[in-house]
Amino acid sequence: MNNGKTRKCPHCSAVYDDSLASCPNCLSANPREMKSLFWALFPVFLSVIIFFIYNWTKMELVIDTVKNKGRAPVADVEMQEIPVRPMSELSYLSKDEILKRRVNFVSASKIFGDLDYKPNPAVFQIEDSLPWISAPELVKHGVNNNPNIGKGVSCHSLPINNPELLLNVSVLDYGDSRDSKYASDADYFIPKKVLWVKKENRIKVYFDLAEFLKHNPQYPKTQIDINLAGINARDFGYNWVKCVKQENVFFKTKYNNISQTPYELKDYIHKGFACKLKSGCNNHSPYQEQLDMIISKPAYLMFCLWKNKPLTNFSKPDIIYEMFFE
C-alpha cells in the first residue's frame, strides 16, 4: 500500500515506495529493513562466533598436544619444578625395604602423590638380598669380570627414587669401550631439571649433554648412543608410548622403533644375570631395540603416553613427556 512516502535507492537512484522491502528496479534491500533484520539476527551471529572460537581453541590444544615443537609455555600455564633425587645403594636390601622407599617417593611426588599407589608386581619382580648393578662400576669398568659390580649406588635406583621420570636414560656400560679415567657422574644421565606443566599434563626433562661431552672428549659428538627404560611409565599404567617429534635423534632400527607406531612397554626389574655374577642380581629387563637411539647436541624428544592402546597415532595422550638434551 502506498503511504505517500518514497525512498531513493542508493544503488540505482530509482525512487520507490518506502513501504517496499527492496528497490523494484535493482532489488537492493531497504537499508532500514536490513538494519532491523541485522539486529534481530545479531544474537544468532554472536552465538555462532563464540561457539567457533571455543571449539577452535579446543582443537588447537589437541593439535599442540600431539605436534608441539617444544615452545615455551604461555605465561599463565602453571609450572612446577620437580626435585631430582640422587641415586642410592640398593645392593643386598630386602624387597620390602626397597618397595617401602618406593611408596614414600611416590607419596611425596607433586605429580603422582595423590594416587592410591601400590607398586606394580609385574614391574617390580625383585628378590631379597641380591646385588644391584652399580652405576660407578658400570661406567668405569663394566660388568665383565668385575667382582665389585654391586658396590656403590645402583643404576636402577634412579627411576625408583624419581617416579616422575616416566622414561629414563639407562646407564650404559662403558667398561669395554674407553679408559676408566673418563668416567664421571655425567655418564649417569641424571636430569639437571624436571618441570611439571600441570595445565598441559606435560613433564619436561632436561639433561646436560654438554657436561657429558666435556668429560668424554673421545666420544663422537654426533653418535651418542642411549637407551631408554620405561620402568616408571609401566608402573603407573602408561603401557603405550610413541615418539611424536624428535630433533637430532636417529633410531637404530629404522622401521621398528617408537617413532613409527605406538609401542607397548615391557620393562620390569627381576633377578637376572646381566651383572655376570653366579648369584645373579636385580636388574632391568628386557632389552628393547625399539628404545635404542643415537643423539647429538642439542637433541629433543617428545612422547605421547597412553594407558590403553590408542586407536590411532594421533589419539589424545594420557600424559606428555619431553626430553631436552642441551
C-alpha positions as CSV (number, residue, x, y, z in Angstrom):
1,M,0.0,0.0,0.0
2,N,1.4,3.4,-0.9
3,N,1.8,5.5,2.2
4,G,2.8,8.6,0.3
5,K,6.5,8.3,1.4
6,T,9.2,7.4,-1.1
7,R,12.8,6.4,-0.8
8,K,15.7,6.9,-3.3
9,C,17.7,3.7,-3.9
10,P,21.4,4.4,-3.0
11,H,22.5,1.9,-5.7
12,C,20.5,2.8,-8.9
13,S,18.9,6.2,-7.8
14,A,15.4,4.9,-8.6
15,V,12.6,6.4,-6.5
16,Y,10.2,3.8,-4.9
17,D,7.5,3.5,-2.2
18,D,9.2,3.4,1.2
19,S,6.9,0.5,2.3
20,L,8.6,-1.8,-0.2
21,A,11.3,-4.1,1.2
22,S,13.5,-3.6,-1.8
23,C,14.0,-1.4,-4.8
24,P,11.9,-2.8,-7.6
25,N,14.5,-1.6,-10.1
26,C,17.6,-3.4,-8.8
27,L,16.1,-5.4,-6.0
28,S,18.5,-3.8,-3.4
29,A,17.2,-4.3,0.1
30,N,15.8,-1.4,2.0
31,P,18.5,-0.3,4.4
32,R,16.0,0.2,7.2
33,E,14.7,-3.3,6.8
34,M,18.2,-4.7,6.7
35,K,19.1,-2.9,9.8
36,S,16.2,-4.4,11.6
37,L,17.0,-7.8,10.3
38,F,20.6,-7.5,11.4
39,W,19.7,-6.7,15.0
40,A,17.1,-9.5,15.0
41,L,19.8,-12.0,13.9
42,F,22.7,-10.5,15.9
43,P,22.3,-12.9,18.9
44,V,22.5,-15.8,16.5
45,F,25.6,-14.5,14.8
46,L,27.3,-13.9,18.2
47,S,26.5,-17.4,19.4
48,V,27.9,-18.9,16.2
49,I,31.1,-16.9,16.6
50,I,31.6,-17.8,20.3
51,F,30.9,-21.5,19.5
52,F,33.5,-21.4,16.7
53,I,36.2,-19.7,18.8
54,Y,35.6,-22.1,21.7
55,N,35.8,-25.2,19.6
56,W,38.7,-23.9,17.6
57,T,40.7,-23.3,20.8
58,K,40.0,-26.9,22.0
59,M,41.1,-28.2,18.6
60,E,44.3,-26.2,18.7
61,L,45.1,-27.6,22.2
62,V,44.7,-31.1,20.9
63,I,46.9,-30.4,17.9
64,D,49.5,-28.7,20.1
65,T,49.4,-31.7,22.4
66,V,50.4,-34.1,19.6
67,K,52.7,-31.8,17.5
68,N,54.1,-29.3,20.0
69,K,57.6,-28.2,18.9
70,G,59.0,-27.6,22.4
71,R,57.9,-23.9,22.5
72,A,58.0,-22.2,25.9
73,P,54.6,-22.4,27.7
74,V,52.4,-19.4,27.8
75,A,52.7,-17.2,30.9
76,D,49.5,-18.3,32.6
77,V,50.4,-22.0,32.5
78,E,51.1,-23.4,36.0
79,M,54.5,-24.9,36.0
80,Q,56.3,-26.6,39.0
81,E,59.9,-27.7,39.3
82,I,60.3,-31.3,40.5
83,P,63.3,-32.1,42.6
84,V,65.6,-34.8,41.3
85,R,66.8,-37.3,43.8
86,P,70.3,-38.8,43.6
87,M,71.0,-42.5,43.2
88,S,71.2,-44.7,46.2
89,E,72.7,-48.1,47.2
90,L,70.2,-51.0,46.9
91,S,72.5,-54.0,47.0
92,Y,71.5,-56.7,49.5
93,L,68.5,-54.8,50.7
94,S,65.2,-56.7,51.2
95,K,62.4,-56.3,48.7
96,D,60.1,-54.9,51.4
97,E,62.6,-52.2,52.3
98,I,63.1,-51.2,48.7
99,L,59.4,-51.1,47.9
100,K,58.7,-49.1,51.1
101,R,61.1,-46.5,49.9
102,R,59.4,-46.5,46.5
103,V,56.0,-45.9,48.1
104,N,57.4,-43.0,50.1
105,F,58.9,-41.4,47.0
106,V,55.6,-41.7,45.1
107,S,53.6,-40.3,48.0
108,A,55.9,-37.2,48.1
109,S,55.6,-36.7,44.3
110,K,53.9,-33.4,43.2
111,I,52.5,-35.3,40.2
112,F,51.6,-38.8,41.5
113,G,51.3,-38.2,45.2
114,D,47.5,-38.2,45.2
115,L,47.3,-41.7,43.7
116,D,46.2,-44.7,45.7
117,Y,49.6,-46.2,44.8
118,K,50.8,-49.7,45.0
119,P,53.9,-50.9,43.2
120,N,53.1,-52.9,40.1
121,P,54.1,-56.5,40.8
122,A,54.6,-57.1,37.1
123,V,57.3,-54.3,37.1
124,F,58.9,-55.0,40.5
125,Q,59.8,-58.7,40.5
126,I,62.8,-58.0,42.7
127,E,64.2,-60.6,45.2
128,D,65.7,-60.2,48.6
129,S,69.3,-59.7,49.4
130,L,70.7,-59.6,45.9
131,P,73.3,-57.2,44.5
132,W,72.2,-54.5,42.1
133,I,74.3,-53.2,39.3
134,S,76.5,-50.3,40.4
135,A,76.4,-47.2,38.3
136,P,80.0,-46.1,39.0
137,E,81.4,-49.6,38.4
138,L,79.4,-49.9,35.2
139,V,80.8,-46.7,33.7
140,K,84.3,-47.2,35.0
141,H,85.0,-50.9,34.5
142,G,81.8,-52.5,33.1
143,V,80.3,-55.8,34.2
144,N,82.7,-58.3,32.6
145,N,85.0,-59.9,35.2
146,N,84.0,-57.3,37.7
147,P,83.6,-58.7,41.2
148,N,82.7,-55.3,42.5
149,I,79.7,-54.8,40.2
150,G,77.3,-54.5,43.1
151,K,79.4,-51.9,45.0
152,G,78.2,-48.3,45.1
153,V,75.0,-46.6,44.1
154,S,72.7,-48.7,42.0
155,C,71.9,-47.5,38.4
156,H,68.3,-48.7,38.7
157,S,67.8,-46.6,41.8
158,L,67.4,-43.5,39.5
159,P,63.9,-44.4,38.3
160,I,62.9,-45.9,41.7
161,N,63.9,-42.7,43.5
162,N,62.3,-40.4,40.9
163,P,58.9,-41.7,39.9
164,E,58.4,-38.6,37.7
165,L,61.0,-39.9,35.2
166,L,58.5,-42.0,33.2
167,L,61.2,-42.7,30.6
168,N,64.8,-42.5,31.9
169,V,68.1,-42.9,30.1
170,S,69.7,-46.2,31.1
171,V,73.3,-46.0,32.5
172,L,75.4,-47.6,29.8
173,D,78.3,-50.0,30.2
174,Y,81.5,-48.1,29.0
175,G,83.9,-50.6,30.5
176,D,85.0,-52.2,27.2
177,S,84.9,-49.0,25.1
178,R,87.1,-46.5,26.9
179,D,89.6,-45.7,29.6
180,S,88.1,-45.5,33.1
181,K,89.7,-42.1,33.6
182,Y,86.9,-40.6,31.6
183,A,84.2,-41.9,33.9
184,S,82.1,-39.3,35.7
185,D,78.7,-38.7,37.2
186,A,77.7,-37.1,33.8
187,D,77.6,-40.7,32.5
188,Y,74.6,-41.5,34.6
189,F,72.4,-39.1,32.6
190,I,70.7,-37.8,35.8
191,P,68.4,-34.9,34.7
192,K,69.6,-31.4,35.7
193,K,66.0,-30.2,35.8
194,V,62.4,-31.6,35.7
195,L,59.3,-29.4,35.2
196,W,55.7,-30.3,35.6
197,V,53.3,-28.3,33.4
198,K,50.1,-29.2,35.2
199,K,47.6,-27.4,32.9
200,E,49.0,-29.3,29.9
201,N,49.6,-32.6,31.7
202,R,53.2,-32.5,30.5
203,I,56.5,-33.4,32.1
204,K,59.7,-31.7,30.7
205,V,63.0,-33.3,31.5
206,Y,66.4,-31.5,30.8
207,F,69.8,-33.2,30.5
208,D,73.3,-31.6,30.5
209,L,74.7,-33.2,27.3
210,A,77.5,-30.6,27.2
211,E,78.7,-31.8,30.6
212,F,78.8,-35.4,29.2
213,L,80.8,-34.4,26.2
214,K,83.2,-32.3,28.4
215,H,84.1,-35.5,30.4
216,N,84.1,-37.7,27.3
217,P,86.3,-35.9,24.7
218,Q,86.9,-39.2,22.9
219,Y,83.2,-39.8,22.4
220,P,81.9,-39.0,18.9
221,K,79.8,-35.9,19.3
222,T,77.4,-36.9,16.7
223,Q,76.9,-40.5,17.8
224,I,76.0,-40.7,21.4
225,D,74.2,-44.0,22.0
226,I,71.4,-44.0,24.5
227,N,68.7,-46.5,25.5
228,L,65.5,-45.6,27.3
229,A,63.8,-47.5,30.1
230,G,60.1,-47.2,30.8
231,I,60.0,-48.7,34.4
232,N,58.1,-45.8,35.8
233,A,55.7,-45.4,32.8
234,R,54.7,-49.0,33.1
235,D,54.5,-48.9,36.9
236,F,51.9,-46.1,36.6
237,G,50.0,-47.9,33.9
238,Y,51.2,-45.9,30.9
239,N,51.8,-49.0,28.9
240,W,51.9,-47.5,25.4
241,V,54.3,-44.8,24.1
242,K,55.0,-43.1,20.8
243,C,57.7,-40.6,19.9
244,V,55.7,-37.9,18.0
245,K,58.6,-35.5,17.5
246,Q,62.4,-35.7,17.5
247,E,65.3,-33.4,16.6
248,N,68.9,-34.6,16.2
249,V,67.8,-38.1,17.1
250,F,68.2,-41.2,14.9
251,F,66.7,-44.5,15.9
252,K,68.9,-47.5,15.5
253,T,66.2,-49.6,13.9
254,K,64.7,-47.8,11.0
255,Y,61.3,-49.5,10.8
256,N,60.9,-50.9,14.3
257,N,61.0,-48.1,16.8
258,I,58.8,-45.9,18.9
259,S,58.5,-43.1,16.3
260,Q,56.8,-45.4,13.8
261,T,53.8,-46.7,15.8
262,P,52.6,-46.8,19.5
263,Y,54.8,-49.3,21.3
264,E,53.8,-51.4,24.3
265,L,56.4,-51.1,27.0
266,K,57.7,-54.3,28.6
267,D,60.0,-53.0,31.3
268,Y,60.5,-54.8,34.7
269,I,63.1,-55.4,37.3
270,H,63.8,-59.0,38.3
271,K,66.6,-61.5,39.3
272,G,68.8,-61.8,36.2
273,F,72.4,-62.3,35.3
274,A,73.3,-59.1,33.5
275,C,75.8,-58.5,36.3
276,K,77.7,-61.7,35.3
277,L,77.7,-62.9,39.0
278,K,76.8,-66.5,39.8
279,S,74.3,-65.3,42.4
280,G,72.5,-63.2,39.9
281,C,71.3,-59.6,40.6
282,N,68.3,-57.5,40.5
283,N,68.4,-55.9,37.0
284,H,66.2,-54.3,34.4
285,S,64.8,-56.4,31.5
286,P,64.2,-56.9,28.7
287,Y,66.4,-55.3,26.1
288,Q,64.1,-53.3,23.8
289,E,65.6,-52.3,20.5
290,Q,62.6,-50.0,19.8
291,L,64.0,-47.7,22.5
292,D,67.6,-47.5,21.2
293,M,68.7,-44.3,19.6
294,I,71.6,-42.1,18.7
295,I,71.5,-38.4,19.7
296,S,73.7,-35.3,19.0
297,K,73.7,-32.0,20.7
298,P,71.2,-30.4,21.1
299,A,68.6,-33.1,20.9
300,Y,64.8,-33.1,21.6
301,L,62.2,-35.9,22.0
302,M,58.5,-35.6,22.6
303,F,56.5,-38.7,23.7
304,C,52.8,-39.3,24.0
305,L,51.9,-42.0,26.6
306,W,48.6,-43.9,26.9
307,K,47.3,-46.3,29.5
308,N,45.4,-48.2,26.8
309,K,46.4,-48.9,23.2
310,P,45.5,-45.8,21.2
311,L,43.1,-46.1,18.3
312,T,45.3,-44.0,16.1
313,N,48.8,-42.4,16.2
314,F,47.1,-39.1,17.0
315,S,44.8,-40.2,19.8
316,K,44.8,-37.8,22.7
317,P,47.5,-38.9,25.1
318,D,47.0,-39.5,28.8
319,I,50.3,-37.6,29.5
320,I,53.0,-35.9,27.5
321,Y,56.7,-36.4,28.2
322,E,59.5,-34.3,26.7
323,M,63.3,-34.8,26.9
324,F,65.8,-32.0,26.2
325,F,69.5,-32.8,25.7
326,E,71.3,-29.4,25.8
